[in-house]
């Protein structure tokens, strides 16, 4: 969900090699016990007994709240990793565009907020290749892709990105979808059909624009699109066209925190091996985004 590009069936996207080739993997070749991994945690984490995690908790089913408590794919996966290591997890809600800065400023230990792992985020550069920060590390844990969400009856006959030319698209600010929409502006200019992009604070606001007719479509992550087109969501929306730009979600860490990064990567591998990872994905209906091993900085 978000600066850069998101999801899905690995076969559908042809991205099996991205996370499954072993390139940049966590490198664990045998099981490590929880006690062994806990012993490798930074002393400050062991002393505190808690992982503080930045997240925009307004992005169901990945990150949201039920009766005020964190819920979704990321909170459940974080809780499972914390339990394996004997740690509590504490989610700190904040706008999505503040999540990476919070990691960089060490206000939290890590972020789990449907953050797409990209090379630019790893290197801390913007789309003009200007250095904007020190960059972050990622542990890739889920494959995603951008979906196009429209009204259920698709009154404007949207079929893909190019069919949005001459119309208005709504996106959440600071996301990969926002970058994707900005790049589409140039494509639409070439055919003299300007694309208007409405950047909003939350994906709920983007969906509201589609529902009201203020925008032709909302660009968001596959799990979110699936959730909002489910049979229990009122039948307001449908997905159209092919998924765009498959990429991994990454647990986001400060580059100075390599010890925590490596422990969490190996912990994720253990959860994949023991079946807990698959159980969590099945709970939220997003099994198609499953990976078979943790990979460090596998995004492109």
LINCOR-V464612 format. One record per residue. N is the residue number from 1. RES is the residue in one letter. SS is DSSP state (alpha for helix, beta for strand, coil for the rest). OMEGA is omega in whole degrees, 0 to 359 (999 if undefined). NEAR is the number of other ideal C-beta (glycine too) atoms within 12 Angstrom. Layout:
n->[N;N]
res->[RES;RES]
ss->[SS;SS]
omega->[OMEGA;OMEGA]
near->[NEAR;NEAR]
This chain:
n->[1;2;3;4;5;6;7;8;9;10;11;12;13;14;15;16;17;18;19;20;21;22;23;24;25;26;27;28;29;30;31;32;33;34;35;36;37;38;39;40;41;42;43;44;45;46;47;48;49;50;51;52;53;54;55;56;57;58;59;60;61;62;63;64;65;66;67;68;69;70;71;72;73;74;75;76;77;78;79;80;81;82;83;84;85;86;87;88;89;90;91;92;93;94;95;96;97;98;99;100;101;102;103;104;105;106;107;108;109;110;111;112;113;114;115;116;117;118;119;120;121;122;123;124;125;126;127;128;129;130;131;132;133;134;135;136;137;138;139;140;141;142;143;144;145;146;147;148;149;150;151;152;153;154;155;156;157;158;159;160;161;162;163;164;165;166;167;168;169;170;171;172;173;174;175;176;177;178;179;180;181;182;183;184;185;186;187;188;189;190;191;192;193;194;195;196;197;198;199;200;201;202;203;204;205;206;207;208;209;210;211;212;213;214;215;216;217;218;219;220;221;222;223;224;225;226;227;228;229;230;231;232;233;234;235;236;237;238;239;240;241;242;243;244;245;246;247;248;249;250;251;252;253;254;255;256;257;258;259;260;261;262;263;264;265;266;267;268;269;270;271;272;273;274;275;276;277;278;279;280;281;282;283;284;285;286;287;288;289;290;291;292;293;294;295;296;297;298;299;300]
res->[X;X;X;X;X;X;X;X;X;X;X;X;X;X;X;X;X;X;X;X;X;X;X;X;X;X;X;X;X;X;X;X;X;X;X;X;X;X;X;X;X;X;X;X;X;X;X;X;X;X;X;X;X;X;X;X;X;X;X;X;X;X;X;X;X;X;X;X;X;X;X;X;X;X;X;X;X;X;X;X;X;X;X;X;X;X;X;X;X;X;X;X;X;X;X;X;X;X;X;X;X;X;X;X;X;X;X;X;X;X;X;X;X;X;X;X;X;X;X;X;X;X;X;X;X;X;X;X;X;X;X;X;X;X;X;X;X;X;X;X;X;X;X;X;X;X;X;X;X;X;X;X;X;X;X;X;X;X;X;X;X;X;X;X;X;X;X;X;X;X;X;X;X;X;X;X;X;X;X;X;X;X;X;X;X;X;X;X;X;X;X;X;X;X;X;X;X;X;X;X;X;X;X;X;X;X;X;X;X;X;X;X;X;X;X;X;X;X;X;X;X;X;X;X;X;X;X;X;X;X;X;X;X;X;X;X;X;X;X;X;X;X;X;X;X;X;X;X;X;X;X;X;X;X;X;X;X;X;X;X;X;X;X;X;X;X;X;X;X;X;X;X;X;X;X;X;X;X;X;X;X;X;X;X;X;X;X;X;X;X;X;X;X;X;X;X;X;X;X;X]
ss->[coil;coil;coil;coil;coil;coil;coil;coil;coil;alpha;alpha;alpha;alpha;coil;coil;alpha;alpha;alpha;alpha;alpha;coil;coil;coil;coil;beta;coil;coil;coil;coil;coil;coil;coil;coil;alpha;alpha;alpha;alpha;alpha;alpha;coil;coil;coil;alpha;alpha;alpha;alpha;alpha;alpha;coil;beta;beta;beta;beta;beta;beta;coil;coil;coil;beta;coil;coil;coil;beta;beta;beta;beta;coil;coil;beta;beta;beta;coil;alpha;alpha;alpha;alpha;alpha;alpha;alpha;alpha;alpha;alpha;alpha;alpha;alpha;coil;coil;beta;beta;beta;beta;beta;beta;coil;coil;alpha;alpha;alpha;alpha;alpha;alpha;alpha;alpha;alpha;coil;coil;coil;coil;coil;beta;beta;coil;coil;coil;coil;beta;coil;coil;alpha;alpha;alpha;alpha;alpha;coil;beta;coil;coil;coil;coil;coil;beta;coil;coil;coil;coil;beta;beta;beta;beta;beta;beta;beta;beta;beta;beta;beta;beta;beta;beta;beta;beta;coil;coil;coil;coil;coil;coil;coil;coil;coil;coil;alpha;alpha;alpha;coil;coil;coil;beta;beta;beta;beta;beta;coil;coil;coil;alpha;alpha;alpha;alpha;alpha;alpha;alpha;alpha;alpha;alpha;alpha;alpha;alpha;alpha;alpha;coil;coil;coil;coil;coil;beta;beta;beta;beta;beta;coil;coil;alpha;alpha;alpha;alpha;alpha;alpha;alpha;alpha;alpha;alpha;coil;coil;coil;coil;beta;beta;beta;beta;beta;alpha;alpha;alpha;alpha;alpha;alpha;alpha;coil;coil;coil;coil;coil;coil;coil;coil;beta;beta;beta;beta;beta;beta;beta;beta;beta;beta;beta;beta;beta;beta;beta;beta;beta;beta;coil;coil;coil;alpha;alpha;alpha;alpha;alpha;alpha;alpha;alpha;alpha;alpha;alpha;alpha;alpha;alpha;alpha;alpha;alpha;coil;alpha;alpha;alpha;alpha;alpha;alpha;alpha;alpha;coil;coil;coil;alpha;alpha;alpha;coil;coil;coil;coil;coil;beta;beta;coil;coil;coil;coil]
omega->[169;317;182;170;182;999;145;178;184;180;182;184;182;186;181;182;184;183;189;183;182;179;180;183;181;171;180;181;178;181;172;182;178;181;177;180;179;180;181;177;172;182;181;179;179;180;182;180;184;170;177;191;177;180;170;188;178;187;181;7;184;180;176;182;172;184;175;183;178;180;176;182;184;178;180;180;178;180;179;177;178;179;180;183;181;181;169;173;180;180;179;184;176;176;186;184;175;186;180;175;179;176;181;182;179;174;178;178;182;175;168;187;183;180;179;176;176;179;181;177;177;184;179;179;179;185;174;179;175;179;181;175;185;183;182;174;179;166;186;188;184;178;183;178;182;176;176;183;180;174;186;181;178;187;182;177;177;181;181;183;184;180;176;178;183;183;180;177;179;180;173;182;175;184;175;178;177;178;180;179;179;178;180;178;181;179;181;178;181;179;177;175;185;175;176;180;176;175;185;185;183;176;175;178;178;178;179;178;177;181;182;183;179;177;179;185;172;174;178;184;179;182;180;178;178;181;186;173;179;184;181;183;172;176;182;190;171;174;179;176;179;173;184;170;178;182;179;163;179;166;192;184;173;181;178;184;183;181;178;179;184;178;181;178;180;176;177;177;179;180;176;182;185;175;181;179;180;179;180;179;180;179;183;174;184;183;184;180;186;171;181;175;175;178;178;175;180;182;183;999]
near->[58;53;43;44;45;49;46;38;22;27;14;19;28;16;33;23;21;34;41;24;17;21;18;29;27;35;18;27;12;11;17;25;18;24;14;18;32;28;17;25;33;27;13;17;31;21;10;20;19;24;41;29;40;42;45;41;34;33;47;36;40;48;43;34;20;14;7;10;16;33;28;39;45;47;36;34;47;44;29;33;43;36;22;34;36;23;33;19;35;24;37;29;29;27;28;43;25;25;43;44;26;33;40;27;18;22;19;37;40;47;50;50;46;56;51;51;46;37;25;30;43;32;23;24;20;19;20;10;11;11;12;19;22;22;27;44;39;45;47;46;48;54;44;53;44;46;42;44;44;40;31;19;16;23;16;22;16;32;19;25;31;21;25;39;29;21;32;33;44;41;49;44;28;33;46;45;50;37;33;39;42;30;25;36;26;18;22;25;16;13;16;10;20;19;33;25;34;30;30;33;24;32;45;26;25;44;36;24;32;43;27;17;17;21;34;38;49;49;54;54;56;47;43;48;43;34;36;37;31;21;12;12;20;14;14;22;35;26;36;31;24;22;37;37;35;41;45;50;54;52;50;48;43;31;25;18;29;20;25;40;37;27;41;48;40;36;42;45;35;31;36;36;21;20;14;23;33;23;18;34;35;18;20;34;25;40;24;27;43;37;43;25;33;41;40;38;34;39;41;28]
